[in-house]
Structure formats: C-alpha cells, structure tokens
Amino acid sequence: MGGEAATQTLNPQRFKLGSESERAYRLKWEAWEWLYCEARCRCIGLEVRLQGPWGSVVDVVGIGPNNVIYAVEVKASRADFTRDNHTEADIARLRQRQDALRRRMELANTPGYRSANGDRTRLEQEAERLKERLSTISTKFHDPRFLAIADYHYVMAPAGVVLAENLAPGWGLLEPGPREAVSAPEKAIRKNGGIVSNVLRAIARANSTTMMRAYGVRFGAEGARFPREDDCQVL
C-alpha cells in the first residue's frame, strides 16, 4: 500500500532542469537506461562535473564493472551537436575571418572612404554574428583533455540527427531504444591518482544536488535554502 501511494505521487519531471527541453530530458533517461542495462553500470549520475583540467559538466556519467568509466553527451538537435563538433583549426579560421573583417571596418571608418552607410552597418552586423559564434563554438568532442576523462565516450541523439560519419574520433553513438548505433572505441586512460574515486565523488555530488533540487531546495548566492517544514510532503 505504501509503495503504491509513493508511486502515485512520484513526479517524473522532478529531476528536469528548468532550461532543459523535454526532448533532451527524455534522451538523458534513455542514456541512463543503456548504461544500466547494457553497460551494467551501477553508479550513474546526471549533470556530473568532473574535476581536472577540463572541469566540464557531462550530461550522464556511469561506472561499470572493473571500474570502466562512461561519459555520454546528449544532443537533442543537429545544431546542438555541431556546436561542440569543431576543431582548433575551425576556430583559427573564424579568427582569421574576424581579423579580416576588423580591417575592413577600420577602412570603412576612415575619412574619405566612399561607401554607403548601409555597407558599414552590414559589416557591423556581420562582426557581431561572428563574435557570437566564436563565443558559443566548442571543441569538446575533439579535445584530448575531455577524451581523457573516460574509457568510453558516447553521443546520445535521436535517430538521424547525428550520422556515423560526423562523429569525432573516439566517440560512439547511442540512439533511443536505447541502442548502440556506433560502438565507441576503448581508450587507454591513466587510472592513477584516484581517478575512479574522483568520478565516484563527482557522481555522488551531482546526485545529491539533483535530489535537493527535486525536493525544492533553492540555490542562490547565499547558498542552499531548504523549504519550510510545512511545505514538505512525505512520499
């Protein structure tokens, strides 16, 4: 009876981040299911901030038998995937374009330059778009530091959103089902200095934060604030 009542009051959306789309949220749980059922992970966390030189938040992290570490990045759309699938060479080319555009803008602002105001406006708009693109572009999928945090790296995306030929070296592909569409190669990462213990602690921290947020804890500059006792509801 108690278990049935608890099931009826459980809200599956409790763990959803406010900025997260419904599609991305469902994909996270698809990744969780694959890690548990197929990779046999028994320690899994969402939004795990792994320590080290990268210090990045990974969407889903799991530790399986023999302390094998899995990192899964969820990509709900092709644009979301493309944003992280750039190399340092791509960024260098964009910076070259930015430098060339800056020189054109300086020329357009010199006295005697024969150009309509519309040309200068167009250059300014192009410069702003390029600046915004550089601020959001990421080399995560190709960064050796990020590839050194887990034995296996996977992208979880809806079928057809990410093609096998677009995957960066060292990555596999998961699709809803959940199923492994492309196997990820195992990496020979160095597991010294307590890396497994660090990942376990990171998963524990992430799960604690997730449970606190689901319970209604408010996070802010002053730290975590728990709900008042009369706001609490025992499941």
C-alpha positions as CSV (number, residue, x, y, z in Angstrom):
1,M,0.0,0.0,0.0
2,G,2.7,2.5,0.9
3,G,4.7,1.7,-2.2
4,E,1.6,2.2,-4.3
5,A,0.9,5.6,-2.8
6,A,4.5,6.7,-3.3
7,T,4.4,5.7,-6.9
8,Q,1.2,7.7,-7.5
9,T,2.7,10.8,-6.0
10,L,6.1,10.5,-7.8
11,N,6.6,13.2,-10.4
12,P,9.0,12.0,-13.2
13,Q,9.7,15.7,-14.1
14,R,11.2,16.4,-10.7
15,F,14.7,15.9,-12.0
16,K,14.3,18.1,-15.1
17,L,16.4,21.2,-15.3
18,G,14.4,24.4,-15.9
19,S,16.3,25.3,-19.0
20,E,16.2,21.7,-20.4
21,S,13.9,20.7,-23.3
22,E,11.6,17.8,-22.9
23,R,13.4,16.0,-25.7
24,A,16.8,16.4,-24.1
25,Y,15.4,15.2,-20.7
26,R,14.0,12.1,-22.3
27,L,17.3,11.4,-24.0
28,K,19.1,11.6,-20.7
29,W,17.0,8.8,-19.3
30,E,17.5,6.8,-22.5
31,A,21.2,7.1,-21.8
32,W,20.7,6.2,-18.2
33,E,18.8,3.0,-19.2
34,W,21.5,2.0,-21.7
35,L,24.3,2.4,-19.1
36,Y,22.3,0.4,-16.5
37,C,21.0,-2.4,-18.7
38,E,23.7,-2.8,-21.4
39,A,26.9,-1.4,-19.9
40,R,26.0,-2.8,-16.5
41,C,26.8,0.4,-14.7
42,R,25.5,0.6,-11.1
43,C,26.7,4.1,-10.3
44,I,25.2,6.7,-12.7
45,G,24.7,10.4,-12.4
46,L,23.2,13.3,-14.3
47,E,25.0,16.6,-14.9
48,V,28.2,15.4,-13.4
49,R,31.0,18.0,-13.0
50,L,34.2,16.0,-13.4
51,Q,37.3,17.5,-11.8
52,G,40.6,18.0,-13.5
53,P,42.0,20.2,-16.3
54,W,38.7,20.2,-18.2
55,G,36.3,20.7,-15.3
56,S,33.3,20.2,-17.6
57,V,29.8,19.1,-16.8
58,V,29.0,15.8,-18.5
59,D,25.3,15.0,-19.2
60,V,25.4,11.4,-18.0
61,V,28.3,9.5,-16.4
62,G,28.4,5.9,-15.3
63,I,30.9,3.5,-13.8
64,G,30.6,-0.2,-14.8
65,P,32.3,-3.5,-14.0
66,N,36.0,-3.3,-13.5
67,N,35.7,0.5,-12.9
68,V,35.1,1.3,-16.5
69,I,34.0,4.9,-16.9
70,Y,31.4,6.0,-19.5
71,A,30.7,9.6,-20.5
72,V,27.6,10.4,-22.5
73,E,26.8,13.7,-24.1
74,V,23.1,14.3,-25.0
75,K,22.4,16.2,-28.2
76,A,18.7,16.8,-29.0
77,S,19.3,18.6,-32.3
78,R,21.9,18.7,-35.1
79,A,22.7,22.3,-34.2
80,D,23.4,21.3,-30.6
81,F,25.7,18.6,-31.8
82,T,27.5,20.8,-34.4
83,R,28.2,23.4,-31.7
84,D,30.6,21.0,-29.9
85,N,32.0,19.3,-33.1
86,H,34.7,21.8,-34.0
87,T,38.4,21.6,-34.1
88,E,41.0,24.2,-33.1
89,A,41.6,24.7,-36.9
90,D,37.9,25.7,-37.3
91,I,38.3,28.3,-34.6
92,A,41.6,29.6,-36.1
93,R,39.8,30.1,-39.5
94,L,37.0,32.0,-37.7
95,R,39.5,34.2,-36.0
96,Q,41.2,34.9,-39.3
97,R,37.8,36.0,-40.7
98,Q,37.3,38.2,-37.7
99,D,40.7,39.9,-38.2
100,A,39.9,40.5,-41.9
101,L,36.5,41.9,-41.0
102,R,38.0,44.2,-38.4
103,R,40.4,45.6,-41.0
104,R,37.5,46.2,-43.4
105,M,35.6,48.0,-40.7
106,E,38.6,50.2,-39.9
107,L,38.9,51.1,-43.5
108,A,35.2,51.9,-43.7
109,N,35.5,54.4,-40.9
110,T,38.5,56.3,-42.3
111,P,37.8,59.8,-43.7
112,G,37.2,59.8,-47.5
113,Y,36.2,56.2,-47.7
114,R,33.5,56.1,-50.3
115,S,30.8,53.7,-49.0
116,A,27.2,53.9,-48.2
117,N,26.2,53.8,-44.5
118,G,24.4,50.5,-45.3
119,D,27.8,48.9,-46.0
120,R,29.2,49.9,-42.6
121,T,26.0,48.7,-40.9
122,R,26.3,45.4,-42.8
123,L,29.9,45.0,-41.7
124,E,29.0,45.7,-38.1
125,Q,26.2,43.2,-38.1
126,E,28.5,40.5,-39.6
127,A,31.1,41.2,-37.0
128,E,28.5,40.8,-34.2
129,R,27.3,37.5,-35.7
130,L,30.9,36.3,-35.9
131,K,31.6,37.3,-32.3
132,E,28.6,35.5,-31.1
133,R,29.5,32.4,-33.0
134,L,33.0,32.4,-31.5
135,S,31.6,32.7,-28.0
136,T,29.5,29.6,-28.4
137,I,31.7,27.3,-30.5
138,S,33.3,24.4,-28.7
139,T,36.0,21.8,-29.5
140,K,34.8,19.4,-26.7
141,F,34.4,16.4,-29.0
142,H,38.0,16.8,-30.2
143,D,39.7,18.0,-27.0
144,P,42.2,15.4,-25.7
145,R,41.6,16.6,-22.2
146,F,38.0,15.7,-22.4
147,L,38.7,12.4,-24.1
148,A,41.0,11.5,-21.1
149,I,38.2,11.5,-18.5
150,A,36.5,8.2,-19.5
151,D,37.2,4.8,-21.1
152,Y,34.2,5.3,-23.4
153,H,32.6,8.4,-24.9
154,Y,29.1,8.4,-26.5
155,V,26.7,10.8,-28.0
156,M,23.1,10.1,-27.3
157,A,20.9,11.7,-30.0
158,P,17.6,11.0,-31.8
159,A,17.9,8.7,-34.8
160,G,19.1,10.6,-37.9
161,V,20.3,13.7,-36.0
162,V,23.9,12.5,-35.8
163,L,25.4,10.5,-38.6
164,A,28.2,8.0,-38.1
165,E,30.5,9.8,-40.5
166,N,30.1,13.1,-38.5
167,L,31.3,11.5,-35.2
168,A,34.6,12.8,-33.9
169,P,37.4,10.1,-33.5
170,G,37.0,8.2,-30.2
171,W,33.2,8.6,-30.0
172,G,30.3,6.2,-30.3
173,L,26.6,6.8,-30.9
174,L,23.6,5.9,-28.9
175,E,20.0,6.2,-30.1
176,P,16.6,5.9,-28.4
177,G,15.6,2.3,-27.9
178,P,18.1,2.6,-26.3
179,R,20.6,1.0,-28.6
180,E,24.2,1.4,-29.6
181,A,24.3,2.6,-33.2
182,V,28.1,3.0,-33.4
183,S,30.4,1.3,-30.9
184,A,32.8,3.6,-29.1
185,P,36.5,2.6,-29.1
186,E,38.0,1.9,-25.7
187,K,40.6,4.5,-24.6
188,A,43.7,3.7,-22.6
189,I,43.2,6.3,-20.0
190,R,45.6,6.5,-17.0
191,K,43.7,5.5,-13.9
192,N,46.2,6.7,-11.3
193,G,45.9,9.3,-8.7
194,G,42.4,8.1,-7.6
195,I,40.6,9.0,-10.8
196,V,37.9,6.4,-10.1
197,S,37.4,7.7,-6.6
198,N,37.1,11.3,-8.0
199,V,34.5,10.2,-10.5
200,L,32.5,8.4,-7.8
201,R,32.6,11.5,-5.6
202,A,31.5,13.7,-8.6
203,I,28.6,11.4,-9.3
204,A,27.6,11.5,-5.6
205,R,27.8,15.3,-5.6
206,A,25.7,15.5,-8.8
207,N,23.0,13.1,-7.4
208,S,22.9,15.0,-4.1
209,T,22.3,18.2,-5.9
210,T,19.7,16.6,-8.2
211,M,17.8,15.2,-5.2
212,M,17.9,18.5,-3.4
213,R,16.6,20.4,-6.4
214,A,13.8,17.8,-6.8
215,Y,12.9,18.3,-3.2
216,G,12.6,22.0,-3.7
217,V,15.8,23.4,-2.4
218,R,16.5,26.8,-3.8
219,F,20.1,27.6,-4.8
220,G,21.5,31.1,-4.9
221,A,24.3,33.4,-3.9
222,E,23.5,32.8,-0.2
223,G,23.8,29.0,-0.5
224,A,21.2,26.3,-0.5
225,R,17.9,27.0,1.2
226,F,15.5,24.2,2.2
227,P,11.8,24.5,2.0
228,R,9.9,25.3,5.2
229,E,8.7,22.3,7.2
230,D,5.1,23.0,6.3
231,D,6.0,22.9,2.6
232,C,7.4,19.4,2.8
233,Q,5.5,16.4,1.7
234,V,6.4,12.9,2.7
235,L,6.0,10.4,-0.1
